[in-house]
């Protein structure tokens, strides 16, 4: 989009503010932000390794702070995601398993344990920087649990990666 998606304005809130409000509505506290650009955000320990590196960095911080037993991970560019959808995911994911909806990489829930963190860090350390570690490979590594349902065509899972997609979201939110 030509700018940091976290700062993109949508109906008087940045995408980051919307994501934080959603997690707050869900009851998540504290909220950790993964970004190598934003001040005060958690920086990747594995630079240029993609979203899994951000997950690893936040997981490391949560374990160090002992601030939660699970992480709810959402991307900033899914502004139509709802607390109802996240509640379904959280309540259907066991505390010791990674959970996500079928056919969806995000949102996800994962246990904030040293074992999970060490598995992710080891996999990142063994991965070529250019290829990174995909979310699908992360799910395989951690033996994730897929939450069944028909989520393939839900607009709530749409990402905003282009100005056109952002405009489509604006139209949806006006309804």
C-alpha positions in Angstrom: 0.0 0.0 0.0 3.0 2.2 0.1 2.9 2.8 3.8 3.1 0.8 7.0 -0.3 -1.0 7.2 -0.4 -0.5 11.0 -0.7 3.2 10.4 -3.3 3.1 7.7 -6.5 4.9 8.7 -9.8 3.2 8.5 -12.9 5.2 9.8 -10.8 7.4 12.1 -8.7 4.5 13.6 -5.5 3.1 12.4 -5.5 -0.6 11.6 -3.3 -1.1 14.6 -5.7 0.7 16.9 -8.6 -1.5 15.5 -6.6 -4.7 16.1 -5.7 -3.6 19.7 -9.4 -2.7 20.4 -10.5 -6.1 19.2 -8.0 -7.9 21.4 -9.0 -5.7 24.3 -12.7 -6.6 23.7 -11.7 -10.2 23.7 -10.1 -9.7 27.2 -6.4 -10.0 26.1 -4.0 -8.3 28.4 -1.2 -7.3 27.9 -1.2 -6.8 24.2 2.1 -7.2 22.4 2.8 -5.6 19.1 5.3 -7.1 16.7 7.0 -4.6 14.4 10.5 -3.7 13.4 9.3 -0.2 12.5 7.0 1.0 15.3 8.4 2.6 18.4 7.8 0.5 21.5 6.9 -2.6 19.6 8.7 -5.9 20.0 11.4 -6.3 17.4 12.2 -9.6 15.6 15.1 -11.7 16.9 15.3 -13.2 13.4 15.4 -10.2 11.1 13.6 -10.6 7.7 12.2 -14.1 8.5 8.5 -13.1 8.0 5.6 -13.3 10.4 6.9 -16.4 12.3 9.8 -14.3 13.5 7.4 -11.8 15.0 5.5 -14.6 16.7 8.7 -15.9 18.1 9.8 -12.5 19.4 6.4 -11.9 21.1 6.4 -15.4 22.5 9.8 -14.8 23.9 8.7 -11.6 25.6 5.5 -13.2 27.0 7.6 -16.1 28.5 10.2 -13.7 29.9 7.4 -11.5 31.5 5.3 -14.5 32.5 2.3 -12.4 31.4 0.1 -15.0 29.7 -0.3 -18.7 29.2 -1.4 -18.4 25.6 -1.0 -15.9 22.7 -3.9 -14.8 20.4 -2.2 -13.8 17.2 -4.0 -11.6 14.7 -2.6 -9.6 11.7 -3.1 -5.9 11.7 -4.5 -6.1 8.1 -7.7 -8.1 9.0 -9.9 -5.2 10.1 -13.2 -7.1 9.7 -12.2 -9.8 12.2 -14.6 -10.0 15.1 -14.5 -10.8 18.8 -17.1 -13.5 18.2 -14.8 -15.3 15.7 -11.8 -15.0 18.1 -13.9 -16.3 21.0 -14.8 -19.3 18.9 -11.1 -19.9 18.2 -10.0 -19.4 21.8 -12.7 -21.6 23.4 -12.1 -24.4 20.9 -8.3 -24.5 21.3 -6.8 -26.6 24.1 -4.3 -24.7 26.3 -1.5 -26.9 25.2 -2.1 -26.8 21.4 -1.8 -24.4 18.6 -5.2 -23.7 17.1 -6.4 -22.0 13.9 -9.5 -22.2 11.6 -9.4 -24.6 8.6 -8.0 -23.0 5.5 -6.9 -19.9 7.5 -3.4 -19.1 8.7 -4.6 -16.2 10.9 -5.9 -15.7 13.5 -4.2 -18.4 15.7 -3.8 -19.3 19.3 -0.7 -20.8 20.7 0.6 -21.9 24.1 3.1 -19.5 25.7 5.5 -22.3 26.7 9.3 -22.6 26.6 8.9 -25.8 24.5 6.9 -24.1 21.9 9.2 -21.1 21.8 12.3 -23.3 21.6 10.8 -25.3 18.7 10.0 -22.1 16.8 13.4 -20.6 17.5 15.2 -23.8 16.4 13.2 -24.0 13.2 13.9 -20.3 12.4 17.6 -20.9 13.1 17.7 -23.8 10.7 15.8 -21.9 7.9 17.3 -19.9 5.1 16.6 -16.2 5.6 15.3 -15.7 2.1 12.7 -18.4 2.4 11.7 -17.8 6.0 9.5 -20.2 7.9 5.9 -20.3 6.6 2.9 -20.4 8.8 1.9 -23.7 7.3 5.3 -25.2 8.3 4.8 -23.7 11.8 1.5 -25.5 12.1 3.1 -28.8 11.0 6.0 -28.3 13.4 3.7 -27.6 16.4 1.0 -30.1 15.4 -1.7 -27.5 15.3 -5.4 -28.2 15.8 -7.6 -27.1 13.0 -11.0 -25.7 14.1 -13.5 -27.0 11.7 -16.1 -24.9 10.1 -17.0 -23.1 6.8 -14.7 -20.1 7.1 -13.3 -20.2 3.5 -15.5 -17.4 2.2 -16.1 -15.3 5.3 -15.2 -11.7 4.6 -14.0 -11.3 8.2 -10.8 -13.1 7.1 -10.0 -10.8 4.2 -6.7 -9.0 4.3 -6.2 -5.4 3.3 -3.1 -5.4 1.2 -4.0 -2.9 -1.5 -5.8 0.4 -1.7 -8.6 -1.4 -3.5 -9.1 -3.9 -0.8 -9.1 -1.2 1.8 -11.8 0.7 -0.1 -13.9 -2.6 -0.2 -13.6 -2.7 3.6 -14.7 0.9 3.9 -17.8 0.1 1.9 -18.5 -3.0 4.0 -18.2 -1.0 7.2 -20.6 1.7 6.0 -23.4 -0.9 5.7 
